[in-house]
Each structure stands twice: as structure tokens, then as C-alpha cells.
């Protein structure tokens, strides 16, 4: 038994007692496995290392490693030990550790230089038999204004895709609440084998991939990133029963060869952005669970049921949280209309780190998500876009998702983004940027013909073909930067 009194520590020990040899974590690129007994042993070893390093209750630990198995174990060890786990995205460039350190400083936590309070766990892990042995020193950051002493948490920063990133602290009870809801909704069982190719520096794989798997006593195969080559062969080899994906992954798979899912694949889970109709149709026959969430909601707020596969426009019903629609400003609640989505519940944070963006929360604990959508009489949530992204063309509201869906219907278009460009007469007009499928040539005239099915005010005044667009570390397009591109183009 782990000595920590946290619920996560107790769960880890229960898994080790119930099925010590059961594989909880597997590496997609090697034969390394972390069994339930291995996990308990490794977490205990890290608890001892943290204590030896003199970390105080709720100290923050920066996890700066690139091995997904090591990251998962370190995250579980830090949170279950009563510390704050802050994970560096190794794919975001050499400046990322310093960027995150700067954000932590801005949130009020102190960061030392190269001395005793350096906030980095550097972990060269070595494969030994069935498990892994930690071989690193750990140092921490004092973190003032913590949750109750010794409460573990994951600290993340929002992607910044729509503006400046904000610090989000997800305490252990919130993480486990959402993970339990995910495991229950998805019907995860001990014999399930999930595949997660998403980076563990982000909330989705931390909660959906690792924690929900631990709650269910199942297995998750972790990959450091998505690789198109050999994808289906890997899923067959590892006997994968569900896939944790984002629309960009499914779009690539749908456009680059015949789908070859393993016989035991029960469902695909898709989140982080709208799933275009044509991609959904390409996966016909495989249940696709659509989910809407955010870092502030520990990944999942709503989710569709597998039997709702025909409901393309909706993102499901709330899973443990409340969702309501309000008019701009937040005071007036709207029934059956499009408006701003507000959320609250055990899975939703009640503040950002050290008081940032306090105006997004009301006195009753509701959070303004920044998303625009509807909630029908059956509680089904549908998204129309981000409030910052809505284009006001001479008084007519253009939701970019409506236009992007039409553009994405062209077989040569891999991704499409529609943003506002300033206009002297109309105020704003929509312009589109499209990224081609590898090896394909986009016909602009054909795209314009497609857009004729839209109301005239929704049609983009310009369509530009680009090789790529600015992206956040997880791959989400930074719309704020794309808007700036459009504004700069208008002044040339």
C-alpha cells in the first residue's frame, strides 16, 4: 500500500492488490509494460524521491521528459503524492520549458535558477524486466496560495488558440470525477485496450487516456505522437479496442488510404474540434463518440452516445456538469436559441490561477466557456463556434464552422479556417484559408461553387491556399493569429 492518503494513491494500490500482473500502461514503440504492481512500486519510489528532495505540500513539479510511459508515471506520482504536476510539451520546441516557467512565474509561483529549487524532473528511464526504474533527481517550486495542504493537482495552461494562455489548476478530486464519468460513459472494462497518440502534456490524454484507464482497471497503449505510416497495423498488433483521437488524425486517416480497423475496435473517441461530415462518413460502421470539453473542465463536459452516430451536429449531453445558454453579457438565459455556453459542476474549475480572467466566472460558480451553441429540449448540446470567432458582416452573423464545413467537403481540402477581415463598409467580411491534402491541388473556382450553397453573406470574399497555419502545441490552429494574418493582409 502507498503511504499517501490521496484517493488516487488508494486507487493505484487497489489495482495492484486486485490484479498485480495486469498491464495498465504499454509503450507503443517497444515491449515495455507497466503492470499494476509496477505502477505502485514506481509511484512509491517517486514519493520517496520527492520527500528526499524536500518538496513541501502542493509544491509544483515540472515534468520535462519525452518518454510517454515515464510522463504518465511521473504525473500519477506527483498528483498522488500531493504535488502539482506541470508537464512540458517536448514537441513544442527548445524554448517550451522556459515558456512554461515564465507562465508559472506569472501565476505567482517562484522558480529558482539552477539551484535547489529548480523545477524540473529529468528522468532518464531504463527498461528493467517488466517495468521501468526511475533514475533522476527531482526538485520543486514553492507554490503559494495552494489548494488545501497536500492536495495533488495537474496544472496546465490553456492552448492560447484564441488569446493569451491562462493557468488552470485541476485538483485530484476534479480529475478523478471526470475520469470516472468518462470510464462509465464509454463503458470501459478491464479487458479494454485503448490507444492514445496524443501528447501527455495536454489534459485530454492525461484524463481520458491514463486516468480513465486506471479507474476502469484497463490498459492504454501510449505513443508520443500520431504516425500515419503503420497506424492500422499497430492497432491490429496491440489488439486495440478503442482509439483516443482528434479530428485532424481522423481526417488524415480518411484521406490517405483504406481504413483497416481491428476486429475488436469498439469505438473511436474524438474531441478538441468539430468533426467534418465527410470525415464522419468515412468512418461509417465504427461508432464515433464526439466530446466537447476544455482544459477548465478536465477534458470532458459533454459526450455523445455511440448509438447517436447519426447526430453529426451535436456534441452530446452533459456528463456530470450543467450547461446553459446565455445572451452576450451573461445575464439573460436563452431557451432553444443560439448563445454563449456557460458551464458549472464538480468537473469545472471555479477560478484561474491567481485570479486571472475573473470576469469569466459568475457568483454562482458558472464559467463562460467562450463557445457559442445551443442546448435543445433533450439536453443535447450543439456548437456553432467561438464567440470571438463569430463574424459580423454588416449586421449578419457568420459562424465560421458553417463555412468551414462546406469547404471541407472538397476532397482536396484537409483543413479549413474562416476568420474575419476588417472591411470599411461592412465592418467585417469572412475570408478562408485552406490546407490541401498531401499531393492534392485545390481548385479555388470549385470551392467558390461549393460556397454558393451558403447564404450570400456567409460566402468568403477570398479563399487562400496555404501549406499550414499557426498552431498551438497540441496541433490546434491558433485562430487569433490567423485573424491577425487576415488583418495584415487587408492593410497591404
Secondary structure as GFF3:
##gff-version 3
##sequence-region A 1 492
A	DSSP	alpha_helix	7	18	.	.	.	ID=ss1
A	DSSP	beta_strand	23	27	.	.	.	ID=ss2
A	DSSP	beta_strand	33	35	.	.	.	ID=ss3
A	DSSP	alpha_helix	36	52	.	.	.	ID=ss4
A	DSSP	beta_strand	60	63	.	.	.	ID=ss5
A	DSSP	alpha_helix	68	80	.	.	.	ID=ss6
A	DSSP	beta_strand	84	87	.	.	.	ID=ss7
A	DSSP	three_ten_helix	90	92	.	.	.	ID=ss8
A	DSSP	alpha_helix	96	106	.	.	.	ID=ss9
A	DSSP	beta_strand	126	128	.	.	.	ID=ss10
A	DSSP	beta_strand	131	133	.	.	.	ID=ss11
A	DSSP	beta_strand	153	157	.	.	.	ID=ss12
A	DSSP	beta_strand	167	171	.	.	.	ID=ss13
A	DSSP	alpha_helix	172	186	.	.	.	ID=ss14
A	DSSP	beta_strand	193	196	.	.	.	ID=ss15
A	DSSP	alpha_helix	203	204	.	.	.	ID=ss16
A	DSSP	pi_helix	205	211	.	.	.	ID=ss17
A	DSSP	alpha_helix	212	216	.	.	.	ID=ss18
A	DSSP	beta_strand	219	222	.	.	.	ID=ss19
A	DSSP	alpha_helix	231	237	.	.	.	ID=ss20
A	DSSP	beta_strand	242	246	.	.	.	ID=ss21
A	DSSP	alpha_helix	247	255	.	.	.	ID=ss22
A	DSSP	beta_strand	267	271	.	.	.	ID=ss23
A	DSSP	alpha_helix	277	282	.	.	.	ID=ss24
A	DSSP	beta_strand	288	292	.	.	.	ID=ss25
A	DSSP	three_ten_helix	295	297	.	.	.	ID=ss26
A	DSSP	beta_strand	302	303	.	.	.	ID=ss27
A	DSSP	three_ten_helix	306	308	.	.	.	ID=ss28
A	DSSP	beta_strand	317	318	.	.	.	ID=ss29
A	DSSP	beta_strand	321	326	.	.	.	ID=ss30
A	DSSP	beta_strand	333	334	.	.	.	ID=ss31
A	DSSP	beta_strand	339	345	.	.	.	ID=ss32
A	DSSP	three_ten_helix	353	355	.	.	.	ID=ss33
A	DSSP	three_ten_helix	358	360	.	.	.	ID=ss34
A	DSSP	beta_strand	367	375	.	.	.	ID=ss35
A	DSSP	beta_strand	381	386	.	.	.	ID=ss36
A	DSSP	three_ten_helix	387	389	.	.	.	ID=ss37
A	DSSP	beta_strand	391	393	.	.	.	ID=ss38
A	DSSP	beta_strand	396	398	.	.	.	ID=ss39
A	DSSP	alpha_helix	400	408	.	.	.	ID=ss40
A	DSSP	beta_strand	413	423	.	.	.	ID=ss41
A	DSSP	beta_strand	427	436	.	.	.	ID=ss42
A	DSSP	alpha_helix	444	451	.	.	.	ID=ss43
A	DSSP	three_ten_helix	456	458	.	.	.	ID=ss44
A	DSSP	beta_strand	462	465	.	.	.	ID=ss45
A	DSSP	alpha_helix	479	491	.	.	.	ID=ss46
###
